[in-house]
């Protein structure tokens, strides 16, 4: 049975200070987070934080974004595809958000995530929760709200023909077929949901607001900058890091299959190589150095087929990760 389909623990206890790398006790969320998991939600990697998207990628980006705002709090935050709600709790603590929106494709996921956020917030700290289930940002239209930061960490592997989106956690890693007309680059690099989220975000951003897209950089970084441009944004890299590939037997295999169909090519690396390459990279400067770092890794790059073969030989596989910061381009 695969890691993405087995029955998950119904409740996780997460130490907020460790999970978010806080210097002091949390100010807005509880020190011990009691997180209920839906059978459809992506599993937090609390025993391997280097593989966890919120702890390893989103939290450092949130912290840096607030620092660059002069440490002033971000009043409102929205997560597209929240999963367990840990990303929203991180935004409340690290960004200081007092109004949060959250969406996911399953009603159960949203209901449980909203409850996780409410239960794990400290009493006496104001928080307004706006939630809905469905496609990307559309479930929040009824609130007529806008947000200072919209965050997304969406899947990018197209769902196989005949696969059921309602099965276990497949919606956390796979994308159902889309009918929209999309730019060729978006289709080729399997960036469908990221592009559509950016397009929708124009109607949900406060003036001066930003979209933070956390992107597994299995495609060239320049494709992400072009993604933003095609969606009507000016994009830059906030942070650039790496992580161990979660569920590698499934994710690398499926990227290899899509590559054989003509998508990509997709980029992976031996995890040991990435650990050495990023050992001296400061998170504050990583975004500005992203293209330079990517170029330095070119010799160690594995396409998806080679990465899958290396994985089967016992090599630990990783990939780089970019947090793309996008602002609406003036018309």
N, C-alpha and C positions, 0 to 999 in steps of 0.2 A: 504494500500500500504506500502511495507516495506521500511526502511531507505535506502537500497541499490539500490532500483529501482525507487524511486521518482525522479522527475526532479530536478536537482541541480541548484543553482544560477549560472549564467554564469560568474560572476566576483566576486572575493573576494579581499578585501583590508586587508593586513596583516602588522602589525607593526613589523618590523624586530627586533627592540631592545627587545620588549616584547617576541616575538615568540622564539627567540634564546637566551633569557636571557643574552643579551649583557650588559656589564658595561657602555660602551660608544656608541656613534652613530656608525653604521656599516661603515666599511672602503671600502668594495668592492661591496656591493649590496646597493640598494636604501633603504632609511629609511621606505618608505611606498611601499610595494610590491603589484602590481596589478596582480593578478593571475586569469587567465582564466581557467575554468574547462571544461574538456571533459566529456561527459555523461558516458564514460567508466572508468574514473579515480576515484581512491579512494578519498573520501572527506576528506580534512584536517579538523581537529577538533579545529578550531581557538577559539571557545567559551568554550572549555574544554581541555586545553592543557595537562592535565593529561591523556587524552585518545588519544593524537596525537602522532603518531610514530616518526615524525621528531623532534618535539619540546621536547618530553619527553624522547625519547630513543636515537635517532641518534645524536642529537646535543650534549648532554653531552659526548657521546662516541667519537665524533669527537674532542671535546675540550680536552679530556683526552689523546687521541692518539697523538695529536700535542704536548701536554705538555711533554709526554714521549719521544718525538723526540727532546727534548731540545728547543721546541717552533719553530723549523725550519719549513718552509712552505712545504706542500706536493705538488709537482709540477703537478701531474695529478691524476684525480679521475674519476671513472666510476660508474654509478648507473644502476643496472639491475631492470627493472620494476619501472621506476621513477614516474609514475602517473602525478602529477601536475608539477613536476620539483622543488618543494620546497627542496627536499633533495640535489639536485645539487647546488642550491643557498646557502644552509647551508654549503656545502663543500667548496664553493668558499670563503665564509666569514670566516668560522672557521678553515679550513685547509689551506686556501690560494691557492687553486688549480687554475692554469692558463690555463689548458687544461682539458676539461671535456667530458666524453662520457655518453650517456644515451640511454636506450632502453625501449621498452614496446611492448606488443603484438599487439596493434592497431596502425595503421598509424595515425589516428586522435590524439591519445594521445601523440605520439611522436612529431608530428608537433606542437601541442599547447604547450607542455612542453618545447620544444626547444625555442619557441618564448617567453615563460614566462622567461626563463633563460636569453635570450638576452636582452629583454626589461627592466628587473629589475636589470641589472648589471650597475654599475656606469660608465659613459663615462670616458675614459682615463685610465681605468683599463683593461689591456689586458686579453682576454678570448677567447680561441678556443673551439668551440662546435662541437663534433662529435656525430651524432645521427643516429638511424635506428630502424625500427620496425620488430618484428619477435620473434624468440625463444631465450630467454636468451641473451648470448653475441654474438651469430652468426651474427646479423645485423651489427656488427662493424668490421667484418673481412676485409672488403674492405679498411679500413683505415690503416691496418697493424700497428696499434698502440698498445702500452703497457701502463699500468697504475700502479702508485705507490699504490693506494688504489682502490679496487673494493668493492662496497657496495651493499648488497641485503637485501630486506625485502619482501620476496615472499610468496604467499599464500600456504596453505598446505591442504585444504579440497578438496578431489576429487569431480569432477563435477558429479552430478547425471545423470543416463542414460537418454538420450533424452533432457537434458538441452542444451541451446544455449549459447555458450561462447560469442556471440556477443550481448547478451541482457544486456542493462544498464551496471551495474558495477560488474556483476558476475565474470568477469575475475580478479577483484581485491581481491576476497576472495576465489575463487575456482580454482582448477587445472584440466585441461583437461586430459583425459587418456593418459598415456605415454607407448610407446612400448619398451623402453630400458629395458634391464635386470638390475635389481637393487638388492643390498644386502637385505637380509631378514629384517634386522633391519630397514633399510630405508623405506621399504614398510610398515612394521608393525606400525611404528611411524608416517607415512605420511609425510616423509621428502624428498619426491621425488625431488622437484625443488631445494631445498637447496643443495642436493648431486650433482645434475647435474650441478648446477651453479659452485660449487667448481671444478668439473672435467673440465669444460670448462675454468675456470679462469687460469689454468696452462698455457694456450697458450696466455694469455692476461696480465699477471703480469710482471712488470719490475723486474729485479733481486733485491731481498730483499723486494719486495712488499708484501702486505697483503690483505686478503679478510676479510671484516667486515660483518658478517651475523647477522642481528637482528632477534631473534627467540622468538616467543611466547613460553615460557617454559611450555607447557602443557604436556610435556613428561619429564622423568627423565633427569637431566643435564648430567649424564654420557653418555646418548645416543648422545648428541651433540659432546662430545669429541670423541666418537667412529665414528660418522659421518665424522669428519675431518680426522681421521686416515684412514678410508675406502676410502676416496677420495684422499689420498696421501699427507695429510697435517699434520703438528703439530699444534694443536689448544689449546688455552687457553681462559679463560673468561676475557674480557676487563672490562665489567661492568655487574652488575646484579641488576635489579630493578623490579618494578611491574607497572601495569597499569590497569585501569578499562577496562573490556571487551567491545570493541566497537561492536555495532549491536548485542547485546547478544542474542536476541530472535532467530536470524538466526544462529550465530556462535556456541553457546552452543548447540542448537538443533541439528545442523548437526554433531557436534562432538559426541553427544550422539547416533545418528543414526549409525555413523561409529563404535563407540565402541560396539554397539549391533551386528555389523557384524564381530567383532573379532579384530578390530584395537585397538591400545592403550594398556592399559587404559590411559585416559587423565586427567590432573590435573587442577582443578580450586580451588579458595578460596573465602570466603567472603571478599569483598573489605575492610571492616573495619578491619579485621584481618591483611591484608597485610599492610595497612596504619600504624598500630601500630608496626608491625614487622620491617618495613623499616625506621621508624621515626628517628632512631639514626645511620643508616648505611650511611657512607660517600661514595660518588660515587667513589672516588679514590681507596678505599679498597674493594669495593663491589665485583669485579671480583675474587679477591683472596679468599674472604669469601663465594663465591657462594654455594659451596657444604655444608658448615656449616649452612648457612641460610636456604637452602632447607631442611636440616634435621630438623631444629628447627620448621619448618612449617608442619611437617608430620601429626601432630595430627589434624590440621585444614583442611586437604586436602579433596576435594570433587571430586569424579570421575565425568565424564560428565553427567551421568544420574542423580546423586544426585545434581549436580550443576544446571541442567535444572529444576528439581523440586523446588529447593530453589529459583531460579529466578522467577518461576511462583508464589511463595509465597510472592514475593516482596523483596527478598534479593539482594543487589547489588553485582554482581559477578566480580571478577578480576582474573588475572593470573600473574605469574612472567615472566620476560623478560630477556633474556641473550643476550649480544653482544659477539659473538664468533670471536676471532681474529685468523686467520689461515695463516700459512706460509708454503710454499712448502717444503715437507720433502725431504732432499737430497736422491737421488737414490743410 
